[in-house]
Amino acid sequence: MTTTHTTPHIVIVGAGIIGLSHAVAALDAGYRVTVLEQDARAVGASIRNFGHLGFGAHGGPLAGLADEARILWPSIAERAGIDIHPTGTLVLARDEAERAVLTEARSQERFAHAVPVDARGVAEMLGRPEVDPEFRGLLLPGDLTVNPRGAVAAIAAWVDAHERGALRFSTTVHAVSQGVVSTSRGEITADHVIIAAGHLLGRLFPDIAEEYGIGECALQMLRVREPEAEQVRPAVLTGTSMLRYSAFSGPAVDALRTHLERTRPDLLEMEANLMLTRHPDGTILIGDTHAAHQSAPPFLNETWSATVLTELADVLGSGPLEVLERWQGVYAQSANHDIVSVQPAPGITAITVTTGIGMTLGPALGARTLAALNLSLPATHS
Ligand SMILES: Cc1cc2nc3c(=O)[nH]c(=O)nc-3n(C[C@H](O)[C@H](O)[C@H](O)COP(=O)(O)OP(=O)(O)OC[C@H]3O[C@@H](n4cnc5c(N)ncnc54)[C@H](O)[C@@H]3O)c2cc1C
């Protein structure tokens, strides 16, 4: 089947997971798609994350998006040839305040399918011979894990190989007006333009960044060798994670925050979300810390990295972890919005996820943006 030139052309700026998710949704809807990426390959937030597709821990308005994304991710992974692992997520509680959060969570509808885990089960899921008998866990069984580096590259390749898709790397977009995208390689015409520039949205649309208070959030991450790598085990969230994911809310979460303010102010100061994902190559992605900036400086705080290493070695019950890589990731952040999706002018959609969950939600955001577009497709494809 060849496609007529009357097929509307959607140009997408940015080949991170948000741009690529929109590209897949646009191709599925029947449009022609060109993705423009300034770098020679995507090296932004989408390859720097945990690859944690953590659908289960999102509550409120994000829960519906998470549920949609849970349906879409396996289909994208299958078509792009991505290994997607049904690891689930173990939410680990190691003291009374954290156990109270799990008890509170279990009474909520969002956790209806979560599975309580006793100390023995926790040890098994962590790959430890034993843990403190007071440890408890909650398994979120629907969560998935991917290798973010491979996943983003594979989706990009799938888009580029599609008969209606094209990916142009090393092509910087300088300006977008209705119907015309000005790039470092000349102008491209479009029926609709989707800006998925992550934390760089303000470079193209400073007014939107100002209006929505979009700044940068810098996170520190490490990749370490798995102490016992015989199987891919669940992702792990800990007490600090309970303060960050929207499905955890209520008096027990407030009490945990107060408890941590007293016992571990250092973790709150670095806005830690101590968590990990485990991968079949025998490595573990661990992190993370958060710092808000207008423009994130490149420097890693070694005290923070050392704390992350010590804390997660403690979770794994291992000796010192062997560090293979350290890096900083940056995502867009806004104090008042989780997602910014606006139309700065007719024919242009600008979308960025302003909290650290875009890897999980990307496919659902792509599907929703495309569902709201009203471009007429030709009656027939010849
Ligand atoms: C350390 C870290 C850990 C995280 N962990 C998780 C996790 O486990 N699970 C989860 O769901 N989320 C996680 N997140 C959040 C998630 O990674 C982000 O929300 C998501 O990757 C954002 O995707 P994006 O496509 O908007 O941004 P990016 O991946 O940054 O992509 C934007 C792209 O746009 C390109 N671009 C920008 N401007 C232009 C221009 N003018 N012309 C051409 N190209 C341009 C950039 O080069 C870039 O490639 C994490 C984030 C970080 C930083």
The ligand as a MOL file (V3000), in Angstrom:
LIG
                    3D

  0  0  0     0  0            999 V3000
M  V30 BEGIN CTAB
M  V30 COUNTS 53 58 0 0 0
M  V30 BEGIN ATOM
M  V30 1 C 17.1650 10.3550 36.2120 0
M  V30 2 C 15.7410 10.2090 35.7910 0
M  V30 3 C 15.0100 9.0950 36.2010 0
M  V30 4 C 13.6840 8.9490 35.7900 0
M  V30 5 N 13.0430 7.7690 36.0300 0
M  V30 6 C 11.8350 7.5370 35.4570 0
M  V30 7 C 11.2540 6.2640 35.4820 0
M  V30 8 O 11.8780 5.2850 35.9150 0
M  V30 9 N 9.9930 6.1190 34.9970 0
M  V30 10 C 9.3190 7.1580 34.4410 0
M  V30 11 O 8.1750 6.9930 34.0530 0
M  V30 12 N 9.9060 8.3570 34.2680 0
M  V30 13 C 11.1410 8.5690 34.7620 0
M  V30 14 N 11.7510 9.7770 34.5910 0
M  V30 15 C 11.0660 10.8200 33.8270 0
M  V30 16 C 11.1670 10.5420 32.3460 0
M  V30 17 O 12.4620 10.1060 32.0060 0
M  V30 18 C 10.8100 11.8260 31.5920 0
M  V30 19 O 9.5420 12.2950 32.0300 0
M  V30 20 C 10.7310 11.5730 30.0850 0
M  V30 21 O 11.8680 10.8910 29.6500 0
M  V30 22 C 10.5880 12.8910 29.3350 0
M  V30 23 O 10.6120 12.5750 27.9600 0
M  V30 24 P 10.7510 13.7030 26.8570 0
M  V30 25 O 10.6690 13.0240 25.5660 0
M  V30 26 O 9.7940 14.8060 27.1740 0
M  V30 27 O 12.1800 14.3520 27.1580 0
M  V30 28 P 13.6270 13.9590 26.5930 0
M  V30 29 O 13.8850 12.5050 26.7070 0
M  V30 30 O 14.5810 14.8620 27.2820 0
M  V30 31 O 13.5340 14.2630 25.0530 0
M  V30 32 C 13.3950 15.5690 24.5300 0
M  V30 33 C 14.1540 15.5760 23.2220 0
M  V30 34 O 13.8920 16.7640 22.5310 0
M  V30 35 C 15.0680 17.1450 21.8530 0
M  V30 36 N 14.9730 18.5690 21.5540 0
M  V30 37 C 14.7740 19.5780 22.4290 0
M  V30 38 N 14.7390 20.7630 21.7890 0
M  V30 39 C 14.9140 20.4950 20.4580 0
M  V30 40 C 14.9740 21.3140 19.3010 0
M  V30 41 N 14.8240 22.6400 19.3560 0
M  V30 42 N 15.1820 20.7100 18.1120 0
M  V30 43 C 15.3200 19.3530 18.0140 0
M  V30 44 N 15.2760 18.5460 19.1000 0
M  V30 45 C 15.0680 19.0970 20.3070 0
M  V30 46 C 16.1500 16.8250 22.8700 0
M  V30 47 O 17.4320 16.7380 22.2500 0
M  V30 48 C 15.6590 15.5170 23.4390 0
M  V30 49 O 16.1920 14.3840 22.7610 0
M  V30 50 C 13.0640 9.9620 35.0290 0
M  V30 51 C 13.7900 11.0990 34.6410 0
M  V30 52 C 15.1110 11.2210 35.0100 0
M  V30 53 C 15.8900 12.4190 34.5540 0
M  V30 END ATOM
M  V30 BEGIN BOND
M  V30 1 1 1 2
M  V30 2 1 2 3
M  V30 3 2 2 52
M  V30 4 2 3 4
M  V30 5 1 4 5
M  V30 6 1 4 50
M  V30 7 2 5 6
M  V30 8 1 6 7
M  V30 9 1 6 13
M  V30 10 2 7 8
M  V30 11 1 7 9
M  V30 12 1 9 10
M  V30 13 2 10 11
M  V30 14 1 10 12
M  V30 15 2 12 13
M  V30 16 1 13 14
M  V30 17 1 14 15
M  V30 18 1 14 50
M  V30 19 1 15 16
M  V30 20 1 16 17
M  V30 21 1 16 18
M  V30 22 1 18 19
M  V30 23 1 18 20
M  V30 24 1 20 21
M  V30 25 1 20 22
M  V30 26 1 22 23
M  V30 27 1 23 24
M  V30 28 2 24 25
M  V30 29 1 24 26
M  V30 30 1 24 27
M  V30 31 1 27 28
M  V30 32 2 28 29
M  V30 33 1 28 30
M  V30 34 1 28 31
M  V30 35 1 31 32
M  V30 36 1 32 33
M  V30 37 1 33 34
M  V30 38 1 33 48
M  V30 39 1 34 35
M  V30 40 1 35 36
M  V30 41 1 35 46
M  V30 42 1 36 37
M  V30 43 1 36 45
M  V30 44 2 37 38
M  V30 45 1 38 39
M  V30 46 1 39 40
M  V30 47 2 39 45
M  V30 48 1 40 41
M  V30 49 2 40 42
M  V30 50 1 42 43
M  V30 51 2 43 44
M  V30 52 1 44 45
M  V30 53 1 46 47
M  V30 54 1 46 48
M  V30 55 1 48 49
M  V30 56 2 50 51
M  V30 57 1 51 52
M  V30 58 1 52 53
M  V30 END BOND
M  V30 END CTAB
M  END
